[in-house]
C-alpha cells in the first residue's frame, strides 16, 4: 500500500489493548500517513499497565491518567449491597 499524506491520530485504551501489539499498530498506521498525535489513556496507578510504561518513550506515546469513575459494589453474602 502506498503511504498517503494524511495526518493520523493514535488514541490507545491501555486498559484494553496489549502493549505487545504496538509494533504492528504503528506499522499498520504508517500505511495511512504520519502519526502525529499519540496518546494513551489508562489508570497509570494500576500495575497491569507496566508493559505500556516500558514502551511509552520508544513510541513517543503521551500517557493520560484516567481514574476509575466508580468502585465495583461489593455484595454482602446475603446478596444485598452495603
C-alpha positions, 0 to 999 in steps of 0.5 A: 500500500502506498503511504498517503499524506494524511495526518493520523491520530493514535488514541490507545485504551491501555486498559484494553489493548496489549502493549505487545501489539504496538509494533504492528499498530504503528506499522499498520498506521504508517500505511495511512500517513504520519502519526502525529498525535499519540496518546494513551489513556489508562489508570497509570496507578494500576500495575497491569499497565507496566508493559505500556510504561516500558514502551511509552518513550520508544513510541513517543506515546503521551500517557493520560491518567484516567481514574476509575469513575466508580468502585465495583459494589461489593455484595454482602453474602446475603446478596444485598449491597452495603 
